[in-house]
Amino acid sequence: MPKMKTKKAAAKRFSLTASGKVKYKKMNLRHILTKKSSKRKRNLRKSGYVNPAATGQIKKKLLPYG
């Protein structure tokens, strides 16, 4: 059976941690920043973690060798 291909779009957006969680960069921090509060922008800088229910799907279908 041939190797599975990694979905490159997903590989650019998600990364796996050592404990197996899926990490991603939060959205809404690119433009129109004047109307957003400093607290909101500060929290958007931190990375987010995918819900454990969806982690299996991402690891199996999008990042098979991650």
Residue pairs with C-beta under 8 A, 6 or more apart in sequence:
4 64
4 65
6 62
6 63
6 64
6 65
6 66
7 61
7 62
7 63
10 58
10 62
10 63
11 62
11 63
11 66
13 24
13 25
14 22
14 23
14 24
14 50
14 58
14 62
14 63
14 66
15 22
15 23
15 24
15 66
16 22
16 23
16 59
16 63
16 66
17 23
20 55
20 59
21 49
21 50
21 55
22 49
22 50
22 54
22 55
22 58
22 59
22 63
23 47
23 48
23 49
23 50
24 47
24 48
24 49
24 50
25 47
25 48
26 43
26 44
26 45
26 46
26 47
26 48
27 44
28 36
28 44
29 41
29 44
29 45
33 41
50 58
59 66
